[in-house]
C-alpha cells in the first residue's frame, strides 16, 4: 500500500484530495500536511496530520522519514491573483518549496504529483484548443512559477529518475473549501451567492471564456495519473486536462435554470481580467486522454445541479 503525504492539505484541493486518498489507500496511509492552519473536523479526525512548511526542506524530510512516505502530492502553492500582489512569496512557495520537495523525493525515492495550471500559458499561446505542446510565455508571476515548475519536475525525472507527474488544472469548482486568491474563483463564488443572495457581482467581464472542472474530476485526474502505467506516458509535466469551458453569462444561464430570479452583474477587476485574457479559452486534453485514459464525468449542467444541491443544504 502507498504511504502518501499531501502538502497544502487544508487548501481547496488538498482538503478533498486527502479524504479521497484515505478512502482509496486507507486513512492511516495518508498524511495531511499543513503549513499553519490546523485541519479541522473529519480531516483531522480521520487520519494523521503534520505541520510541513515546504519552504523548510528539513520539515519535508522529517515527515517523509517518519511515515516512510513513497508518494507526495505537492499541493502547497500560491494562486494567480495573490502571486501578482506578492511575487516574492509566490516564487518562494511555488518554486523554492517545490525544489525542496523534489530534493527530498530524490533522496527518499518518492513519486511526486505537482499541479500546473492553465496559468502556464500566455497571450502568445494559441488560446483556442490550446495544444499540449505549444508556446508557454506567461506574463504573470504565477505563470512563470508554473512553467519553471513543469521544467524542474521534468528535469528531476530525466536527470534523477524521480517519478514526477502533473496536470495543468483549469479553474476548479468545489463546495468544501473556498479557493484563495485565484482568477477563476468567481466560478465558485457565483454558486455560493446564488444560494445566499440570488445575485452575484462578477469580477471578470462577459465573454471571458476559461477552462473549468468540478472537484470530483480534479481528484480523479490526480489519482489516475499517479496510478497510470509509466510505460504509456510520453509526457510527464504537465498534461492539459479540462472538463468544460464557459464565460460568466453561460454559467449564470445554467444557474437560472434552477434559480430563475438569479441576477448577474459586473464590477470588473482589471488585474484579474488581464490575467484571464492571457489564459486559454479552451485546452486540448487529447494527450491526457490517450496516455492515461483521462475522461471527465461532470459537464456544466451536471456540476451546477450538484453544486446547488450541496450548497443549498450546507448554507441553509
Ligand atoms: N485557479 C487558478 C487561479 O485562478 C488557476 O490555476 O489562479
py3Dmol code that shows the C-alpha trace and the ligand (Angstrom):
import py3Dmol

protein = """\
ATOM      1  CA  UNK A   1       0.000   0.000   0.000  1.00  0.00           C
ATOM      2  CA  UNK A   2       1.224   3.506  -0.801  1.00  0.00           C
ATOM      3  CA  UNK A   3       2.299   5.866   2.002  1.00  0.00           C
ATOM      4  CA  UNK A   4       1.244   9.330   0.946  1.00  0.00           C
ATOM      5  CA  UNK A   5       1.966  12.901   2.036  1.00  0.00           C
ATOM      6  CA  UNK A   6      -0.306  15.687   0.780  1.00  0.00           C
ATOM      7  CA  UNK A   7       1.142  19.187   1.200  1.00  0.00           C
ATOM      8  CA  UNK A   8      -1.307  22.084   1.216  1.00  0.00           C
ATOM      9  CA  UNK A   9      -3.661  19.616   2.884  1.00  0.00           C
ATOM     10  CA  UNK A  10      -6.202  22.181   4.084  1.00  0.00           C
ATOM     11  CA  UNK A  11      -6.371  24.053   0.751  1.00  0.00           C
ATOM     12  CA  UNK A  12      -9.190  23.954  -1.780  1.00  0.00           C
ATOM     13  CA  UNK A  13      -7.967  20.783  -3.484  1.00  0.00           C
ATOM     14  CA  UNK A  14      -5.965  19.327  -0.568  1.00  0.00           C
ATOM     15  CA  UNK A  15      -8.874  19.181   1.860  1.00  0.00           C
ATOM     16  CA  UNK A  16     -10.813  16.965  -0.552  1.00  0.00           C
ATOM     17  CA  UNK A  17      -7.872  15.041  -2.028  1.00  0.00           C
ATOM     18  CA  UNK A  18      -6.748  13.895   1.444  1.00  0.00           C
ATOM     19  CA  UNK A  19     -10.191  12.435   2.126  1.00  0.00           C
ATOM     20  CA  UNK A  20     -10.372  10.726  -1.279  1.00  0.00           C
ATOM     21  CA  UNK A  21      -6.848   9.281  -0.944  1.00  0.00           C
ATOM     22  CA  UNK A  22      -7.745   7.993   2.547  1.00  0.00           C
ATOM     23  CA  UNK A  23     -10.815   6.294   1.081  1.00  0.00           C
ATOM     24  CA  UNK A  24      -8.730   4.663  -1.663  1.00  0.00           C
ATOM     25  CA  UNK A  25      -5.493   3.796   0.169  1.00  0.00           C
ATOM     26  CA  UNK A  26      -6.566   3.608   3.835  1.00  0.00           C
ATOM     27  CA  UNK A  27      -6.798   6.537   6.254  1.00  0.00           C
ATOM     28  CA  UNK A  28      -3.627   5.688   8.178  1.00  0.00           C
ATOM     29  CA  UNK A  29      -1.589   5.789   4.928  1.00  0.00           C
ATOM     30  CA  UNK A  30      -2.342   9.412   4.032  1.00  0.00           C
ATOM     31  CA  UNK A  31      -0.726  12.264   5.969  1.00  0.00           C
ATOM     32  CA  UNK A  32      -2.399  15.663   5.739  1.00  0.00           C
ATOM     33  CA  UNK A  33       0.495  18.165   5.607  1.00  0.00           C
ATOM     34  CA  UNK A  34      -0.379  21.709   6.669  1.00  0.00           C
ATOM     35  CA  UNK A  35       1.603  24.905   6.925  1.00  0.00           C
ATOM     36  CA  UNK A  36      -0.039  26.887   9.733  1.00  0.00           C
ATOM     37  CA  UNK A  37      -3.761  26.260   9.731  1.00  0.00           C
ATOM     38  CA  UNK A  38      -4.583  23.046  11.565  1.00  0.00           C
ATOM     39  CA  UNK A  39      -7.008  20.699   9.872  1.00  0.00           C
ATOM     40  CA  UNK A  40     -10.448  20.529  11.444  1.00  0.00           C
ATOM     41  CA  UNK A  41     -13.388  18.129  11.539  1.00  0.00           C
ATOM     42  CA  UNK A  42     -13.172  14.918   9.553  1.00  0.00           C
ATOM     43  CA  UNK A  43      -9.832  15.911   8.010  1.00  0.00           C
ATOM     44  CA  UNK A  44      -8.244  15.944  11.458  1.00  0.00           C
ATOM     45  CA  UNK A  45     -10.155  13.024  12.932  1.00  0.00           C
ATOM     46  CA  UNK A  46      -9.881  10.549  10.063  1.00  0.00           C
ATOM     47  CA  UNK A  47      -6.078  10.206   9.840  1.00  0.00           C
ATOM     48  CA  UNK A  48      -2.605  11.595  10.567  1.00  0.00           C
ATOM     49  CA  UNK A  49      -1.649  15.232  10.052  1.00  0.00           C
ATOM     50  CA  UNK A  50       1.625  17.126  10.432  1.00  0.00           C
ATOM     51  CA  UNK A  51       2.967  20.655  10.186  1.00  0.00           C
ATOM     52  CA  UNK A  52       5.019  20.746   6.963  1.00  0.00           C
ATOM     53  CA  UNK A  53       6.226  24.145   5.823  1.00  0.00           C
ATOM     54  CA  UNK A  54       7.713  23.119   2.463  1.00  0.00           C
ATOM     55  CA  UNK A  55       9.956  26.178   2.288  1.00  0.00           C
ATOM     56  CA  UNK A  56      11.882  24.375   5.065  1.00  0.00           C
ATOM     57  CA  UNK A  57      13.389  21.272   3.419  1.00  0.00           C
ATOM     58  CA  UNK A  58      14.065  19.688   6.829  1.00  0.00           C
ATOM     59  CA  UNK A  59      10.365  19.672   7.685  1.00  0.00           C
ATOM     60  CA  UNK A  60       9.529  17.824   4.470  1.00  0.00           C
ATOM     61  CA  UNK A  61      12.366  15.327   5.007  1.00  0.00           C
ATOM     62  CA  UNK A  62      11.354  14.661   8.624  1.00  0.00           C
ATOM     63  CA  UNK A  63       7.742  13.834   7.782  1.00  0.00           C
ATOM     64  CA  UNK A  64       8.745  11.689   4.795  1.00  0.00           C
ATOM     65  CA  UNK A  65      11.073   9.731   7.055  1.00  0.00           C
ATOM     66  CA  UNK A  66       8.680   9.473   9.997  1.00  0.00           C
ATOM     67  CA  UNK A  67       5.869   7.948   7.890  1.00  0.00           C
ATOM     68  CA  UNK A  68       8.055   6.161   5.327  1.00  0.00           C
ATOM     69  CA  UNK A  69       6.343   8.188   2.578  1.00  0.00           C
ATOM     70  CA  UNK A  70       6.669   6.967  -1.039  1.00  0.00           C
ATOM     71  CA  UNK A  71       4.310   9.383  -2.800  1.00  0.00           C
ATOM     72  CA  UNK A  72       3.946  13.151  -2.367  1.00  0.00           C
ATOM     73  CA  UNK A  73       1.019  15.148  -3.719  1.00  0.00           C
ATOM     74  CA  UNK A  74       2.584  18.592  -3.531  1.00  0.00           C
ATOM     75  CA  UNK A  75      -0.352  20.998  -3.496  1.00  0.00           C
ATOM     76  CA  UNK A  76       1.049  23.828  -1.368  1.00  0.00           C
ATOM     77  CA  UNK A  77       1.053  26.829  -3.706  1.00  0.00           C
ATOM     78  CA  UNK A  78       0.099  30.467  -4.183  1.00  0.00           C
ATOM     79  CA  UNK A  79      -2.685  31.186  -6.708  1.00  0.00           C
ATOM     80  CA  UNK A  80      -2.559  33.711  -9.547  1.00  0.00           C
ATOM     81  CA  UNK A  81      -4.082  36.908  -8.125  1.00  0.00           C
ATOM     82  CA  UNK A  82      -2.152  36.622  -4.834  1.00  0.00           C
ATOM     83  CA  UNK A  83       1.015  35.852  -6.807  1.00  0.00           C
ATOM     84  CA  UNK A  84       0.613  39.111  -8.759  1.00  0.00           C
ATOM     85  CA  UNK A  85       0.223  41.018  -5.484  1.00  0.00           C
ATOM     86  CA  UNK A  86       3.093  39.152  -3.745  1.00  0.00           C
ATOM     87  CA  UNK A  87       5.535  37.901  -6.417  1.00  0.00           C
ATOM     88  CA  UNK A  88       8.285  37.248  -3.888  1.00  0.00           C
ATOM     89  CA  UNK A  89       6.046  35.000  -1.800  1.00  0.00           C
ATOM     90  CA  UNK A  90       4.864  33.233  -4.970  1.00  0.00           C
ATOM     91  CA  UNK A  91       8.431  32.440  -6.021  1.00  0.00           C
ATOM     92  CA  UNK A  92       9.325  31.187  -2.564  1.00  0.00           C
ATOM     93  CA  UNK A  93       6.311  28.901  -2.226  1.00  0.00           C
ATOM     94  CA  UNK A  94       5.800  27.826  -5.844  1.00  0.00           C
ATOM     95  CA  UNK A  95       9.483  27.307  -6.695  1.00  0.00           C
ATOM     96  CA  UNK A  96      11.713  27.072  -3.618  1.00  0.00           C
ATOM     97  CA  UNK A  97       9.290  24.790  -1.807  1.00  0.00           C
ATOM     98  CA  UNK A  98       8.862  22.633  -4.921  1.00  0.00           C
ATOM     99  CA  UNK A  99      12.635  22.355  -5.195  1.00  0.00           C
ATOM    100  CA  UNK A 100      12.781  21.170  -1.568  1.00  0.00           C
ATOM    101  CA  UNK A 101      10.081  18.577  -2.207  1.00  0.00           C
ATOM    102  CA  UNK A 102      11.881  17.287  -5.314  1.00  0.00           C
ATOM    103  CA  UNK A 103      15.185  17.050  -3.451  1.00  0.00           C
ATOM    104  CA  UNK A 104      13.573  15.082  -0.621  1.00  0.00           C
ATOM    105  CA  UNK A 105      11.834  12.890  -3.204  1.00  0.00           C
ATOM    106  CA  UNK A 106      15.153  12.214  -4.925  1.00  0.00           C
ATOM    107  CA  UNK A 107      16.797  11.170  -1.664  1.00  0.00           C
ATOM    108  CA  UNK A 108      13.857   9.155  -0.332  1.00  0.00           C
ATOM    109  CA  UNK A 109      12.773   7.730  -3.704  1.00  0.00           C
ATOM    110  CA  UNK A 110       9.256   9.219  -3.696  1.00  0.00           C
ATOM    111  CA  UNK A 111       6.906   9.796  -6.617  1.00  0.00           C
ATOM    112  CA  UNK A 112       5.692  13.405  -6.857  1.00  0.00           C
ATOM    113  CA  UNK A 113       2.444  14.849  -8.202  1.00  0.00           C
ATOM    114  CA  UNK A 114       2.624  18.614  -8.845  1.00  0.00           C
ATOM    115  CA  UNK A 115      -0.292  20.602 -10.229  1.00  0.00           C
ATOM    116  CA  UNK A 116       0.480  23.016 -13.008  1.00  0.00           C
ATOM    117  CA  UNK A 117      -2.224  25.250 -14.424  1.00  0.00           C
ATOM    118  CA  UNK A 118      -3.860  26.986 -17.365  1.00  0.00           C
ATOM    119  CA  UNK A 119      -1.713  29.830 -15.997  1.00  0.00           C
ATOM    120  CA  UNK A 120       1.343  28.151 -17.547  1.00  0.00           C
ATOM    121  CA  UNK A 121       0.212  29.659 -20.869  1.00  0.00           C
ATOM    122  CA  UNK A 122       0.293  33.277 -22.030  1.00  0.00           C
ATOM    123  CA  UNK A 123      -1.091  35.529 -24.731  1.00  0.00           C
ATOM    124  CA  UNK A 124       1.363  34.267 -27.381  1.00  0.00           C
ATOM    125  CA  UNK A 125      -0.074  30.748 -26.877  1.00  0.00           C
ATOM    126  CA  UNK A 126      -2.872  29.666 -29.264  1.00  0.00           C
ATOM    127  CA  UNK A 127      -5.787  30.279 -26.882  1.00  0.00           C
ATOM    128  CA  UNK A 128      -8.421  28.140 -28.614  1.00  0.00           C
ATOM    129  CA  UNK A 129      -7.997  24.384 -28.420  1.00  0.00           C
ATOM    130  CA  UNK A 130      -4.596  25.054 -26.809  1.00  0.00           C
ATOM    131  CA  UNK A 131      -2.277  22.177 -27.737  1.00  0.00           C
ATOM    132  CA  UNK A 132      -0.428  20.018 -25.201  1.00  0.00           C
ATOM    133  CA  UNK A 133       2.927  21.121 -26.600  1.00  0.00           C
ATOM    134  CA  UNK A 134       2.947  24.784 -27.554  1.00  0.00           C
ATOM    135  CA  UNK A 135       4.367  28.236 -26.743  1.00  0.00           C
ATOM    136  CA  UNK A 136       4.487  28.896 -22.988  1.00  0.00           C
ATOM    137  CA  UNK A 137       5.462  32.522 -22.337  1.00  0.00           C
ATOM    138  CA  UNK A 138       3.188  33.590 -19.455  1.00  0.00           C
ATOM    139  CA  UNK A 139       3.254  37.204 -18.307  1.00  0.00           C
ATOM    140  CA  UNK A 140       2.256  36.598 -14.667  1.00  0.00           C
ATOM    141  CA  UNK A 141       4.475  35.571 -11.753  1.00  0.00           C
ATOM    142  CA  UNK A 142       2.095  32.663 -11.198  1.00  0.00           C
ATOM    143  CA  UNK A 143       2.649  31.523 -14.775  1.00  0.00           C
ATOM    144  CA  UNK A 144       6.408  31.973 -14.539  1.00  0.00           C
ATOM    145  CA  UNK A 145       6.472  29.698 -11.476  1.00  0.00           C
ATOM    146  CA  UNK A 146       4.190  27.140 -13.133  1.00  0.00           C
ATOM    147  CA  UNK A 147       6.334  26.866 -16.287  1.00  0.00           C
ATOM    148  CA  UNK A 148       9.527  26.735 -14.243  1.00  0.00           C
ATOM    149  CA  UNK A 149       7.901  24.113 -12.006  1.00  0.00           C
ATOM    150  CA  UNK A 150       6.951  21.955 -15.006  1.00  0.00           C
ATOM    151  CA  UNK A 151      10.520  22.148 -16.311  1.00  0.00           C
ATOM    152  CA  UNK A 152      12.016  21.416 -12.905  1.00  0.00           C
ATOM    153  CA  UNK A 153       9.798  18.352 -12.455  1.00  0.00           C
ATOM    154  CA  UNK A 154      10.699  17.049 -15.927  1.00  0.00           C
ATOM    155  CA  UNK A 155      14.369  17.658 -15.121  1.00  0.00           C
ATOM    156  CA  UNK A 156      14.152  15.594 -11.929  1.00  0.00           C
ATOM    157  CA  UNK A 157      12.554  12.771 -13.890  1.00  0.00           C
ATOM    158  CA  UNK A 158      15.082  12.784 -16.717  1.00  0.00           C
ATOM    159  CA  UNK A 159      18.178  13.511 -14.674  1.00  0.00           C
ATOM    160  CA  UNK A 160      17.491  11.598 -11.441  1.00  0.00           C
ATOM    161  CA  UNK A 161      14.645   9.233 -12.322  1.00  0.00           C
ATOM    162  CA  UNK A 162      12.229  10.808  -9.832  1.00  0.00           C
ATOM    163  CA  UNK A 163       8.725   9.713 -10.834  1.00  0.00           C
ATOM    164  CA  UNK A 164       7.258  13.199 -11.327  1.00  0.00           C
ATOM    165  CA  UNK A 165       3.839  13.698 -12.895  1.00  0.00           C
ATOM    166  CA  UNK A 166       1.469  16.649 -13.179  1.00  0.00           C
ATOM    167  CA  UNK A 167      -1.610  18.147 -14.782  1.00  0.00           C
ATOM    168  CA  UNK A 168      -2.414  21.663 -15.930  1.00  0.00           C
ATOM    169  CA  UNK A 169      -5.562  22.236 -13.911  1.00  0.00           C
ATOM    170  CA  UNK A 170      -8.197  24.648 -15.142  1.00  0.00           C
ATOM    171  CA  UNK A 171     -10.344  26.574 -12.644  1.00  0.00           C
ATOM    172  CA  UNK A 172     -11.535  24.090 -10.030  1.00  0.00           C
ATOM    173  CA  UNK A 173     -15.094  24.417  -8.736  1.00  0.00           C
ATOM    174  CA  UNK A 174     -15.904  22.925  -5.343  1.00  0.00           C
ATOM    175  CA  UNK A 175     -18.132  23.241  -2.295  1.00  0.00           C
ATOM    176  CA  UNK A 176     -15.959  22.092   0.624  1.00  0.00           C
ATOM    177  CA  UNK A 177     -13.126  24.671   0.918  1.00  0.00           C
ATOM    178  CA  UNK A 178     -13.039  28.030  -0.868  1.00  0.00           C
ATOM    179  CA  UNK A 179     -10.114  28.758  -3.210  1.00  0.00           C
ATOM    180  CA  UNK A 180      -7.799  31.524  -2.067  1.00  0.00           C
ATOM    181  CA  UNK A 181      -6.871  34.293  -4.479  1.00  0.00           C
ATOM    182  CA  UNK A 182      -7.236  32.750  -7.921  1.00  0.00           C
ATOM    183  CA  UNK A 183      -8.516  34.326 -11.124  1.00  0.00           C
ATOM    184  CA  UNK A 184     -11.101  31.589 -11.636  1.00  0.00           C
ATOM    185  CA  UNK A 185     -12.580  31.944  -8.118  1.00  0.00           C
ATOM    186  CA  UNK A 186     -15.666  33.693  -9.491  1.00  0.00           C
ATOM    187  CA  UNK A 187     -16.956  30.371 -10.802  1.00  0.00           C
ATOM    188  CA  UNK A 188     -17.049  29.055  -7.212  1.00  0.00           C
ATOM    189  CA  UNK A 189     -18.359  32.229  -5.572  1.00  0.00           C
ATOM    190  CA  UNK A 190     -21.215  32.547  -8.063  1.00  0.00           C
ATOM    191  CA  UNK A 191     -22.813  29.352  -6.689  1.00  0.00           C
ATOM    192  CA  UNK A 192     -22.476  30.442  -3.045  1.00  0.00           C
ATOM    193  CA  UNK A 193     -24.018  33.846  -3.834  1.00  0.00           C
ATOM    194  CA  UNK A 194     -26.740  32.310  -5.988  1.00  0.00           C
ATOM    195  CA  UNK A 195     -27.859  30.335  -2.937  1.00  0.00           C
ATOM    196  CA  UNK A 196     -27.300  33.118  -0.390  1.00  0.00           C
ATOM    197  CA  UNK A 197     -28.379  36.300  -2.287  1.00  0.00           C
ATOM    198  CA  UNK A 198     -29.814  35.133  -5.624  1.00  0.00           C
ATOM    199  CA  UNK A 199     -27.422  37.738  -7.047  1.00  0.00           C
ATOM    200  CA  UNK A 200     -23.728  37.856  -7.940  1.00  0.00           C
ATOM    201  CA  UNK A 201     -21.346  40.655  -8.976  1.00  0.00           C
ATOM    202  CA  UNK A 202     -18.680  39.125 -11.204  1.00  0.00           C
ATOM    203  CA  UNK A 203     -15.103  40.446 -11.351  1.00  0.00           C
ATOM    204  CA  UNK A 204     -14.442  39.090 -14.878  1.00  0.00           C
ATOM    205  CA  UNK A 205     -16.349  40.539 -17.848  1.00  0.00           C
ATOM    206  CA  UNK A 206     -18.902  38.718 -20.001  1.00  0.00           C
ATOM    207  CA  UNK A 207     -17.162  36.912 -22.831  1.00  0.00           C
ATOM    208  CA  UNK A 208     -14.200  35.737 -20.723  1.00  0.00           C
ATOM    209  CA  UNK A 209     -14.002  32.062 -21.587  1.00  0.00           C
ATOM    210  CA  UNK A 210     -11.854  29.798 -19.364  1.00  0.00           C
ATOM    211  CA  UNK A 211     -11.473  26.068 -18.846  1.00  0.00           C
ATOM    212  CA  UNK A 212     -13.113  24.720 -15.688  1.00  0.00           C
ATOM    213  CA  UNK A 213     -13.551  21.423 -13.847  1.00  0.00           C
ATOM    214  CA  UNK A 214     -15.651  20.089 -10.947  1.00  0.00           C
ATOM    215  CA  UNK A 215     -13.689  18.855  -7.932  1.00  0.00           C
ATOM    216  CA  UNK A 216     -14.543  15.122  -8.264  1.00  0.00           C
ATOM    217  CA  UNK A 217     -12.901  15.171 -11.699  1.00  0.00           C
ATOM    218  CA  UNK A 218      -9.872  17.096 -10.378  1.00  0.00           C
ATOM    219  CA  UNK A 219      -9.349  14.403  -7.717  1.00  0.00           C
ATOM    220  CA  UNK A 220      -9.801  11.644 -10.273  1.00  0.00           C
ATOM    221  CA  UNK A 221      -7.241  13.276 -12.587  1.00  0.00           C
ATOM    222  CA  UNK A 222      -4.582  13.401  -9.868  1.00  0.00           C
ATOM    223  CA  UNK A 223      -5.097   9.840  -8.649  1.00  0.00           C
ATOM    224  CA  UNK A 224      -5.497   8.287 -12.113  1.00  0.00           C
ATOM    225  CA  UNK A 225      -2.342   9.979 -13.388  1.00  0.00           C
ATOM    226  CA  UNK A 226      -0.336   8.733 -10.394  1.00  0.00           C
ATOM    227  CA  UNK A 227      -1.712   5.210 -10.972  1.00  0.00           C
ATOM    228  CA  UNK A 228      -1.034   5.302 -14.734  1.00  0.00           C
ATOM    229  CA  UNK A 229       1.316   2.823 -16.378  1.00  0.00           C
ATOM    230  CA  UNK A 230       4.611   4.761 -16.735  1.00  0.00           C
ATOM    231  CA  UNK A 231       5.376   2.919 -19.986  1.00  0.00           C
ATOM    232  CA  UNK A 232       2.424   4.735 -21.599  1.00  0.00           C
ATOM    233  CA  UNK A 233       3.427   8.244 -20.501  1.00  0.00           C
ATOM    234  CA  UNK A 234       5.026  10.235 -23.296  1.00  0.00           C
ATOM    235  CA  UNK A 235       4.518  13.465 -21.344  1.00  0.00           C
ATOM    236  CA  UNK A 236       5.038  13.989 -17.623  1.00  0.00           C
ATOM    237  CA  UNK A 237       4.855  17.622 -16.537  1.00  0.00           C
ATOM    238  CA  UNK A 238       2.249  18.572 -17.198  1.00  0.00           C
ATOM    239  CA  UNK A 239      -0.868  17.299 -19.012  1.00  0.00           C
ATOM    240  CA  UNK A 240      -3.641  19.593 -20.246  1.00  0.00           C
ATOM    241  CA  UNK A 241      -6.882  18.471 -18.570  1.00  0.00           C
ATOM    242  CA  UNK A 242     -10.266  20.125 -18.894  1.00  0.00           C
ATOM    243  CA  UNK A 243     -13.929  19.327 -18.443  1.00  0.00           C
ATOM    244  CA  UNK A 244     -15.773  22.414 -19.734  1.00  0.00           C
ATOM    245  CA  UNK A 245     -15.251  25.952 -20.967  1.00  0.00           C
ATOM    246  CA  UNK A 246     -17.669  28.804 -20.256  1.00  0.00           C
ATOM    247  CA  UNK A 247     -17.917  32.553 -19.647  1.00  0.00           C
ATOM    248  CA  UNK A 248     -19.855  34.249 -16.801  1.00  0.00           C
ATOM    249  CA  UNK A 249     -23.017  34.569 -18.933  1.00  0.00           C
ATOM    250  CA  UNK A 250     -23.128  30.854 -19.662  1.00  0.00           C
ATOM    251  CA  UNK A 251     -22.698  29.739 -16.037  1.00  0.00           C
ATOM    252  CA  UNK A 252     -25.310  32.323 -14.952  1.00  0.00           C
ATOM    253  CA  UNK A 253     -27.765  30.990 -17.546  1.00  0.00           C
ATOM    254  CA  UNK A 254     -27.229  27.466 -16.190  1.00  0.00           C
ATOM    255  CA  UNK A 255     -27.857  28.650 -12.609  1.00  0.00           C
ATOM    256  CA  UNK A 256     -31.049  30.422 -13.758  1.00  0.00           C
ATOM    257  CA  UNK A 257     -32.449  27.069 -14.874  1.00  0.00           C
ATOM    258  CA  UNK A 258     -32.564  26.211 -11.141  1.00  0.00           C
ATOM    259  CA  UNK A 259     -32.985  29.699  -9.628  1.00  0.00           C
ATOM    260  CA  UNK A 260     -34.952  31.754 -12.227  1.00  0.00           C
ATOM    261  CA  UNK A 261     -34.708  35.003 -10.203  1.00  0.00           C
ATOM    262  CA  UNK A 262     -30.858  34.860 -10.113  1.00  0.00           C
ATOM    263  CA  UNK A 263     -29.249  38.129 -11.277  1.00  0.00           C
ATOM    264  CA  UNK A 264     -25.685  38.563 -12.565  1.00  0.00           C
ATOM    265  CA  UNK A 265     -23.984  41.940 -12.789  1.00  0.00           C
ATOM    266  CA  UNK A 266     -20.369  43.051 -13.204  1.00  0.00           C
ATOM    267  CA  UNK A 267     -17.650  45.018 -11.411  1.00  0.00           C
ATOM    268  CA  UNK A 268     -14.531  44.080 -13.351  1.00  0.00           C
ATOM    269  CA  UNK A 269     -11.167  43.653 -11.609  1.00  0.00           C
ATOM    270  CA  UNK A 270      -8.653  44.854 -14.219  1.00  0.00           C
ATOM    271  CA  UNK A 271      -5.786  42.724 -12.870  1.00  0.00           C
ATOM    272  CA  UNK A 272      -7.867  39.541 -12.978  1.00  0.00           C
ATOM    273  CA  UNK A 273      -9.260  40.483 -16.400  1.00  0.00           C
ATOM    274  CA  UNK A 274      -5.707  40.844 -17.733  1.00  0.00           C
ATOM    275  CA  UNK A 275      -4.673  37.506 -16.258  1.00  0.00           C
ATOM    276  CA  UNK A 276      -7.759  35.719 -17.608  1.00  0.00           C
ATOM    277  CA  UNK A 277      -7.294  37.189 -21.092  1.00  0.00           C
ATOM    278  CA  UNK A 278      -3.788  35.738 -21.274  1.00  0.00           C
ATOM    279  CA  UNK A 279      -5.059  32.210 -20.479  1.00  0.00           C
ATOM    280  CA  UNK A 280      -6.589  29.640 -22.853  1.00  0.00           C
ATOM    281  CA  UNK A 281     -10.274  29.829 -23.737  1.00  0.00           C
ATOM    282  CA  UNK A 282     -10.259  26.044 -24.019  1.00  0.00           C
ATOM    283  CA  UNK A 283      -7.485  23.448 -23.925  1.00  0.00           C
ATOM    284  CA  UNK A 284      -6.956  20.333 -25.995  1.00  0.00           C
ATOM    285  CA  UNK A 285      -6.565  17.486 -23.491  1.00  0.00           C
ATOM    286  CA  UNK A 286      -6.208  14.659 -26.015  1.00  0.00           C
ATOM    287  CA  UNK A 287      -2.706  13.711 -24.760  1.00  0.00           C
ATOM    288  CA  UNK A 288      -4.098  13.005 -21.283  1.00  0.00           C
ATOM    289  CA  UNK A 289      -6.956  11.008 -22.817  1.00  0.00           C
ATOM    290  CA  UNK A 290      -4.563   8.957 -24.966  1.00  0.00           C
ATOM    291  CA  UNK A 291      -1.732   8.396 -22.478  1.00  0.00           C
ATOM    292  CA  UNK A 292      -3.635   7.624 -19.250  1.00  0.00           C
ATOM    293  CA  UNK A 293      -7.320   7.451 -20.121  1.00  0.00           C
ATOM    294  CA  UNK A 294      -8.399  10.857 -18.787  1.00  0.00           C
ATOM    295  CA  UNK A 295     -12.126  11.468 -19.115  1.00  0.00           C
ATOM    296  CA  UNK A 296     -14.146  13.921 -17.020  1.00  0.00           C
ATOM    297  CA  UNK A 297     -17.521  12.913 -15.585  1.00  0.00           C
ATOM    298  CA  UNK A 298     -19.110  16.328 -14.990  1.00  0.00           C
ATOM    299  CA  UNK A 299     -20.207  18.895 -17.570  1.00  0.00           C
ATOM    300  CA  UNK A 300     -21.606  22.333 -16.675  1.00  0.00           C
ATOM    301  CA  UNK A 301     -25.157  21.110 -16.285  1.00  0.00           C
ATOM    302  CA  UNK A 302     -24.289  18.119 -14.035  1.00  0.00           C
ATOM    303  CA  UNK A 303     -21.908  20.230 -11.968  1.00  0.00           C
ATOM    304  CA  UNK A 304     -24.432  23.043 -11.500  1.00  0.00           C
ATOM    305  CA  UNK A 305     -27.155  20.666 -10.346  1.00  0.00           C
ATOM    306  CA  UNK A 306     -24.784  19.086  -7.818  1.00  0.00           C
ATOM    307  CA  UNK A 307     -23.252  22.367  -6.583  1.00  0.00           C
ATOM    308  CA  UNK A 308     -26.662  23.938  -5.973  1.00  0.00           C
ATOM    309  CA  UNK A 309     -27.952  20.846  -4.216  1.00  0.00           C
ATOM    310  CA  UNK A 310     -24.925  20.514  -1.917  1.00  0.00           C
ATOM    311  CA  UNK A 311     -24.677  24.242  -1.159  1.00  0.00           C
ATOM    312  CA  UNK A 312     -28.433  24.501  -0.706  1.00  0.00           C
ATOM    313  CA  UNK A 313     -28.132  22.075   2.227  1.00  0.00           C
ATOM    314  CA  UNK A 314     -24.836  23.442   3.533  1.00  0.00           C
ATOM    315  CA  UNK A 315     -25.817  27.116   3.581  1.00  0.00           C
ATOM    316  CA  UNK A 316     -29.351  26.589   4.939  1.00  0.00           C
TER     317      UNK A 316
END
"""
ligand_1 = """\
7
LIG
N -7.445 28.553 -10.391
C -6.121 29.075 -10.605
C -6.090 30.543 -10.453
O -7.057 31.169 -10.830
C -5.650 28.715 -11.969
O -4.681 27.766 -11.887
O -5.117 31.063 -10.020
"""
view = py3Dmol.view(width=600, height=400)
view.addModel(protein, "pdb")
view.setStyle({"model": 0}, {"cartoon": {"style": "trace"}})
view.addModel(ligand_1, "xyz")
view.setStyle({"model": 1}, {"stick": {}})
view.zoomTo()
view.show()
